[in-house]
Amino acid sequence: MSAHGTTTTTVRTASTVHAVVDSPLGPLTLVADDGRLAALYMTAQRHLPPDARLGEEVPADDPVFADAVRELREYFAGERTSFDLDLSPRGSDFQRAVWLRLREIPFGVTTTYGTIAADLGLPPGASRAVGAAVGRNPLGVVVPCHRVVGASGALTGYAGGLDRKVWLLEHEGVLV
């Protein structure tokens, strides 16, 4: 109540907000732009974009993150195999095309950088460019870059750390 006896409502005007949620991978920082999930960063994540704007911090139970938090909990509990979130990742057109392709990799399945390049109609040798885009995926777990492996099947780098990549793949039933 205000001094005049009326109820006041706080209206958030920031278009970018973030919240920190716990997970089996450690704390995850969720970032939303205009109500859409733009990023999910892990502690000590490599390749954070130079414009990794977090905005105002809000509680993890803020309505803007309700679906993301629910779907992440379901995924970690083994009750969800894909995410149905409205996403708004920040990146180039090429990066967003690669990230969109990543969302098509089924739960418990791996693919290679070369396969993704071929799927996107890129010339031979484009797997390095695909790898660079995969490494800068701002929505780890939700956009499953952990499902991409080297041509030999070897686990390659993961911005969240190889230990987390192993955990995610094993969680999905992939033998590593």
Buried (B, 14 or more C-beta within 10 A) or exposed (E): EEEEEEEEEEEEEEEBBBBBBEBEBEEBBBBBBEEBBBBBBBEEBEBEBEEBBBBEEBEBEBEBBEBBBEBBBEBBEEEBEBBEBEBBBBBEEBBBBBBEBBEEBEBEEBBBBBBBBBEBEBEEEBBEBBBBBBBBBBBBBBBBBBBBBBEEEEBBBBBBBEEBBBBBBEBBEBEB
